């Protein structure tokens, strides 16, 4: 059987990963979207995880999956709060560091993981939500980001259907 036919018949191992900090207002949007997806996707062959990590630490979460969909808060200043977008990892190549000057940006971490032979997803999609407040201690998002949660959930569902 040709290789393309084999890949088509194999089940793609997929991870949906909500990133952020659920006690810093809008920064928790990735967590909240992942939680809603757990309710919708219960019983399907999709792993849903939540994490407050980045850089090299994210590699362990991605290892072993064929596809990953990451949901995270972004604050670019170029979009309105609550706007949902889609990015590829390459969009983050201009960032210098993740959480500290001793950490790596996402693209560099992926490149290093691949060079080390880690089994990382070939396909990674990032669903972003433009945020307003990531510094206030709160387990609630601002109103515009709160309204965007269902849009982000639907965006991930569309990505899974592809």
Order of alpha helices (4+ residues) and beta strands (2+ residues): alpha-beta-alpha-beta-alpha-beta-beta-alpha-beta-alpha
